[in-house]
Amino acid sequence: MLHRLITDPAFVRALRERDFTTVFAMAHDAGISFNRIAEACALKAERVSQIARGTTAVTALTTVERIAGGLRIPGALLGLAAQAWEDTAVHSTEPDHGDDPMKRRNRRCHVVGWVGV
C-alpha cells in the first residue's frame, strides 16, 4: 500500500521511531484516505484521523503489529519480527511444494548465511 513512501527517508525515520502521526499523515498526503488506512489496519477511521492529527498515540504492540500487517510495512522498519507476508519475498531456487515451515526456515537461514543452523 505504501510502496512509494518506503523509499522516503522521512517516512522510514518515522517508521523506525514508531511516529504514526507522521506515518499516517504522509500516507494521507500520498493519497491514501484515513478510511482506507483504517480498513487495512482494522482500526476505526476516527482513530486513524486522531493519530494523524497527533491527538492520540499508538502505544499497544498489537496495534503496531496490525498497522504493519495492514499497510504491508516490513517488520524490521518498526522493530518487529518479519511479517508473515514477508516470507513470500524469500527467493529460493527450490520449487515450492506447499507451506512447509521448516523448509521456509532453512531457506531464510541459507539466505542470511546461517547454513547448518
C-alpha positions as CSV (number, residue, x, y, z in Angstrom):
1,M,0.0,0.0,0.0
2,L,2.9,2.4,0.8
3,H,5.4,1.3,-1.9
4,R,6.4,4.8,-2.9
5,L,6.8,6.1,0.7
6,I,9.0,3.2,1.8
7,T,11.9,4.9,0.0
8,D,11.3,8.3,1.6
9,P,13.9,8.9,4.3
10,A,11.5,10.9,6.4
11,F,8.9,8.2,6.2
12,V,11.4,5.5,7.1
13,R,12.6,7.6,10.1
14,A,9.0,7.9,11.3
15,L,8.6,4.1,11.0
16,R,11.7,3.4,13.0
17,E,10.6,5.9,15.7
18,R,7.0,4.5,15.5
19,D,5.8,8.0,14.8
20,F,2.4,7.1,13.4
21,T,1.3,10.7,13.4
22,T,3.9,11.3,10.6
23,V,3.3,7.8,9.0
24,F,-0.5,8.3,8.7
25,A,-0.2,12.0,7.7
26,M,2.4,11.2,5.0
27,A,0.2,8.3,3.7
28,H,-2.8,10.6,3.6
29,D,-0.8,13.2,1.7
30,A,0.2,10.5,-0.7
31,G,-3.5,9.9,-1.5
32,I,-4.4,7.1,0.9
33,S,-7.6,8.0,2.8
34,F,-7.9,7.6,6.5
35,N,-10.8,5.3,5.8
36,R,-8.6,3.1,3.7
37,I,-5.8,3.0,6.3
38,A,-8.4,2.2,9.0
39,E,-9.9,-0.6,7.0
40,A,-6.5,-2.1,6.2
41,C,-5.3,-1.9,9.8
42,A,-8.6,-2.9,11.5
43,L,-8.9,0.5,13.2
44,K,-11.7,3.0,13.3
45,A,-11.3,5.8,10.8
46,E,-11.7,8.4,13.6
47,R,-8.8,6.8,15.5
48,V,-6.6,7.0,12.4
49,S,-7.6,10.6,11.9
50,Q,-6.8,11.4,15.6
51,I,-3.4,9.6,15.3
52,A,-2.6,11.6,12.1
53,R,-3.5,14.9,13.9
54,G,-1.4,13.9,16.9
55,T,-4.3,14.0,19.4
56,T,-3.8,10.3,20.3
57,A,-0.8,7.9,20.0
58,V,-0.3,4.3,19.2
59,T,1.1,2.6,22.4
60,A,-0.1,-1.0,22.2
61,L,2.2,-3.5,20.4
62,T,-0.8,-5.3,19.0
63,T,-1.8,-2.1,17.3
64,V,1.7,-1.6,15.9
65,E,1.6,-5.2,14.5
66,R,-1.9,-4.6,12.9
67,I,-0.6,-1.4,11.3
68,A,2.5,-3.3,10.0
69,G,0.4,-6.1,8.5
70,G,-2.4,-3.8,7.2
71,L,-0.1,-1.4,5.4
72,R,2.5,-4.1,4.5
73,I,5.3,-2.4,6.3
74,P,8.3,-4.7,6.7
75,G,8.6,-5.7,10.4
76,A,12.3,-4.6,10.6
77,L,11.3,-1.0,9.9
78,L,9.2,-1.0,13.1
79,G,11.5,-3.1,15.2
80,L,9.3,-6.2,14.8
81,A,9.9,-9.7,13.6
82,A,9.3,-10.3,9.9
83,Q,5.6,-10.3,9.0
84,A,4.0,-13.5,7.6
85,W,3.6,-11.9,4.2
86,E,7.3,-11.1,4.0
87,D,8.1,-14.8,3.7
88,T,7.0,-14.6,0.1
89,A,9.9,-12.3,-0.6
90,V,12.4,-15.1,0.2
91,H,13.9,-16.2,-3.1
92,S,14.8,-19.9,-3.5
93,T,15.9,-22.0,-6.3
94,E,14.0,-24.9,-4.9
95,P,10.4,-25.5,-6.2
96,D,7.7,-24.6,-3.7
97,H,5.9,-27.8,-2.5
98,G,3.4,-26.2,-0.2
99,D,3.8,-24.2,3.0
100,D,6.4,-26.2,4.9
101,P,7.6,-24.0,7.9
102,M,10.9,-26.0,8.2
103,K,11.7,-25.5,4.6
104,R,10.9,-21.8,4.9
105,R,13.2,-21.6,8.0
106,N,16.0,-23.4,6.2
107,R,15.7,-21.1,3.2
108,R,15.8,-18.0,5.4
109,C,18.8,-19.3,7.3
110,H,20.6,-20.0,3.9
111,V,19.8,-16.5,2.6
112,V,21.3,-14.8,5.7
113,G,24.3,-17.2,5.8
114,W,23.2,-19.3,8.8
115,V,23.5,-22.6,6.8
116,G,23.5,-25.6,9.1
117,V,21.6,-23.9,12.0
